[in-house]
Amino acid sequence: MSELKPKEKLTGPPVYVKYIGLSFQLFSVIGAGTWLGWWIQQKSEMKFPIWLLLFCFLSVFLAFYQLWVSIKKDK
């Protein structure tokens, strides 16, 4: 009589909520890095967009590293 039903055993949000949060995290990290690169590029007044490219690729690398670490914790 004290056994819980399978639906009652689950506590916390569903798994897909975590991955929706990760998608917003990826978007925000890449967006912030790209914006920072664009802002520095505007201040430096260089013709070749080296700062924009550098910060864009750096933020993509950082975002995917965070994703990899988060997925690695799940296993």
N, C-alpha and C positions, 0 to 999 in steps of 0.2 A: 504494500500500500504506500510505502514511502518512496517508491521509485518515481523518478521524474520522467515525463514524456520527452522524446528526443528534441522537440522544439524548446522545451524549458531548460535543457542542459546548456544550450548555447548562451553565452553571455558576451556582451560587447557588440560592436557593429559588425556587419558582414564583411567578408574579405575584400569584396570589390570596392568598398569605401576607401580602404587603404590605397588601392591603386588609382582611384580617382584623385586622391590627395597627392599622390606621387606625380600624376600628370600635371597638376597645377604647380607643383614644385619645380618640375622640369621647365615648364613655360616661364615661370617667374625668374628662375636663375638665368636662363638663356636670354630672356628679354632684358633683364637688368644688366647683364654683361654686354649685350649689344648696344644698349642705350649708353652705357658708360664709355664704350669705345667710340660711339658716334660723338658724344659730348667732348671727349678729349681730342678727337679728330677736328672738331669745329674750333676748339681753342688753339690748336697747334697750327692751323691753316696750311697744312701740307697738302700737296696735290694728290699723292698716292695715299689711299686710305689704309695705311699700315696699322693704325691704332684700332680702327673699326674691325679689321680682319683679325688682329691679334686677340682682342677681347671677345669677339664673337666665337672664335674657335676655342679659346680658353674656357669660356662659359659653357659651351657644348660639352667639352671634355669633363668639366667639373660636374655638370648635371648628370651625365651618364655614369660618372664615378659614384655619385651619391645614389643613383638608382641601383648600381651593381652592389654596393655595400648594403643597401636596404633589402635587396632580394637575397643576398647571401645570409643575412641574419635570419630569414624565414626558414632556411633549410636546417 
